[in-house]
Amino acid sequence: MGFGGILEDRQLPHVPGTVILDEKVAHSEGVTAGLRHGTGRNTHVVLVPQPSEDLNDPLNWSPMKKLACLVILGFGTCLNAATIGPLLNAGLFTISKDFGVPIGNITLISGYQLLVAGGSGPFVSAFSRKFGKRPCFLFSSLFGLIGSIVGSATNNYQGLLAARIIQGLAVSAYESLIISVIGDLYFVHQRGRYASAIQFLLGGVSNFSSVIAGAVTANLGWKYLFHLLIAFIGFQIILLFLFCPETSYIRDHRYEIDELAVEDLKGLSEVEHLQQRQEKNPKENTGAPLAPIETLASTVRPIPEKKTFWQESAIFTGTYSDENLLQLIAAPFAVCMNIAVLWVVVISGTITATYVAQAYVLAQIFSLPPYNLNASGIGYLSLGPFVGGILASIFLGIVFDRLIRWFCARNGGTYEPEYRLVVMCGGLLTGGGLCAWGYMIEKTVNLYACAAMHGIVLFGVICVTISSSAYALDAYRDMSNEIFIAGMVVKNFLFYGFSYFVNDWTASVGPAEVFYVFGGVAFALTLTTVPLYIFGKKYRAIWSRHNLLAKFSIRTHSDY
């Protein structure tokens, strides 16, 4: 048994996902000395995955280039994923009066937008796997811009519905592929802080956008929400085109030491030495070119030249998979044959959906007596979860990667992805917070206390989403595109389903009963983490030996 209670597998020489991370503690210098290591305080940390010798490899980009790319994509996430979804929440009551329709009909408009976002997911997954992530992000931002233009010009219910449907096409890539980009750009020991930041953008920023949307709706009218989006999304498209190159990269599979079932670090060290020798001295003294070296059933390949700025600015940079599109469209559903993946998809989607149910009923509850808030006041209520999201992201940004290194040091320098699941205990805060929030609303408790409890709920949600997504990224990185797309599909379909009944259910039985149910669901799902934590490594080994995707000839990773 490994440190922390994780059960070991005795049948595979090396379980995919398990890697030597701390060379000093593992005393593995004999086999890892020739591999790439971190810099500064992390010189003892083995880089996972190993970067290739190609300067075009995103793992080899400069820290500033990586950060600029992620910040611009994060800006797109704020606009197209965190803002478009809750854009109208604070003004639901106002818009329903303007159009003379029930508030449930306006809620349903947002539901259709979520349905489109979820339904487009498998196609975004297939397109990103085939042609790369860059065109997906560019076209998503373009749909966000077009939808905002339609929304700013509409004067009726049907026009608003059309605008929200078009905007729905902008959501999928920024809700799912953005997390896979972290795996494209960063090594295992660096991912926690960036995963925390992205999940904050997806969870916390949506609340701050509700604050702004409420104030804009109350003072300028709801159409100005679309006017502002046009300006910001247009600016983001320009930045995206100029400064976000393609992050998908077909790397020699030998470097993916976190995905291999047969670990040969000495052989990889030899290959890296030969690559470096070929780069520095392309010809031996005889003047003849170096012959390809057969190692690990592969060859040392010539190193491509670094791309120019304009080459990197191409919208399409080639194909990254030779699978047909139908197989790639099916892949997000197929990966759910993996029980651990199914767990990630269900728990992250469902617990997030219980939190979103609160957003659906905010206007319904707080616009009526005894609270009597206008659109601006309802928007300000979202400051509670916004602060909760900030605190969760700061907390996890500080401790998440450090916690991993602490576990790794006590496990002989070996990293297990299951260590990412420790912070899933934050999901208990979501369960307790939902129950308490429903009780407080039922008893008409002070609205500031209600907002604070709303923040506690989001604190737990962010713990769950960061923990589960980081686990998926580290344990099954070769399927990460499909996992996060599947999670996005399930989540948005749940949001859509909730839009049909949550408001009516709350009106008929009261908020206490509704959120006691949601709180119980959050508690139950969080407790399922325990068996996955204990048996997760054994299951990774079973999946490696009996990969159902391989049996159905579905590939989620490009072969070099």
Stockholm file with secondary structure:
# STOCKHOLM 1.0

chainA/1-560         MGFGGILEDRQLPHVPGTVILDEKVAHSEGVTAGLRHGTGRNTHVVLVPQPSEDLNDPLNWSPMKKLACLVILGFGTCLNAATIGPLLNAGLFTISKDFGVPIGNITLISGYQLLVAGGSGPFVSAFSRKFGKRPCFLFSSLFGLIGSIVGSATNNYQGLLAARIIQGLAVSAYESLIISVIGDLYFVHQRGRYASAIQFLLGGVSNFSSVIAGAVTANLGWKYLFHLLIAFIGFQIILLFLFCPETSYIRDHRYEIDELAVEDLKGLSEVEHLQQRQEKNPKENTGAPLAPIETLASTVRPIPEKKTFWQESAIFTGTYSDENLLQLIAAPFAVCMNIAVLWVVVISGTITATYVAQAYVLAQIFSLPPYNLNASGIGYLSLGPFVGGILASIFLGIVFDRLIRWFCARNGGTYEPEYRLVVMCGGLLTGGGLCAWGYMIEKTVNLYACAAMHGIVLFGVICVTISSSAYALDAYRDMSNEIFIAGMVVKNFLFYGFSYFVNDWTASVGPAEVFYVFGGVAFALTLTTVPLYIFGKKYRAIWSRHNLLAKFSIRTHSDY
#=GR chainA/1-560 SS CCTTSCCCCSSCSSCTTCEECBHHHHTCHHHHTTSCBCCGGGTTBBCSSCCCSCTTSGGGSCHHHHHHHHHHHHHHHIIIIIITTTTTGGGHHHHHHHHTCCHHHHHHHHHHHHHHHHHHHHHHHHHHHHHCHHHHHHHHHHHHHHHHHHHHHCCSHHHHHHHHHHHHTTHHHHHHHHHHHHHHHCCGGGHHHHHHHHHHHHHTHHHHHHHHHHHHHHHTCTHHHHHHHHHHHHHHHHHHHHHCCCCCCCCCGGGCTTTCSSCCHHHHHHHHHHHHHHHHCSBCTTSCBCCCCEETTEECCCCCCCCCHHHHTCSCCCCSCCSCHHHHHHHHHHGGGSHHHHHHHHHHHHHHHHHHHHHHHHHHHHTSTTTCCCHHHHHHTTHHHHHHHHHHHHHHHHHHHHHHHHHHHHTTTEECGGGGGGGGGGHHHHHHHHHHHHHHHHTTCCHHHHHHHHHHHHHHHHHHHHHHHHHHHHHSGGGHHHHHHHHHHHHHHHHHHHHHHHHHHHHHHCHHHHHHHHHHHHHHHHHTHHHHHHHHHHHHHHHHHSCHHHHTTCCSSCCC
#=GC SS_cons         CCTTSCCCCSSCSSCTTCEECBHHHHTCHHHHTTSCBCCGGGTTBBCSSCCCSCTTSGGGSCHHHHHHHHHHHHHHHIIIIIITTTTTGGGHHHHHHHHTCCHHHHHHHHHHHHHHHHHHHHHHHHHHHHHCHHHHHHHHHHHHHHHHHHHHHCCSHHHHHHHHHHHHTTHHHHHHHHHHHHHHHCCGGGHHHHHHHHHHHHHTHHHHHHHHHHHHHHHTCTHHHHHHHHHHHHHHHHHHHHHCCCCCCCCCGGGCTTTCSSCCHHHHHHHHHHHHHHHHCSBCTTSCBCCCCEETTEECCCCCCCCCHHHHTCSCCCCSCCSCHHHHHHHHHHGGGSHHHHHHHHHHHHHHHHHHHHHHHHHHHHTSTTTCCCHHHHHHTTHHHHHHHHHHHHHHHHHHHHHHHHHHHHTTTEECGGGGGGGGGGHHHHHHHHHHHHHHHHTTCCHHHHHHHHHHHHHHHHHHHHHHHHHHHHHSGGGHHHHHHHHHHHHHHHHHHHHHHHHHHHHHHCHHHHHHHHHHHHHHHHHTHHHHHHHHHHHHHHHHHSCHHHHTTCCSSCCC
//
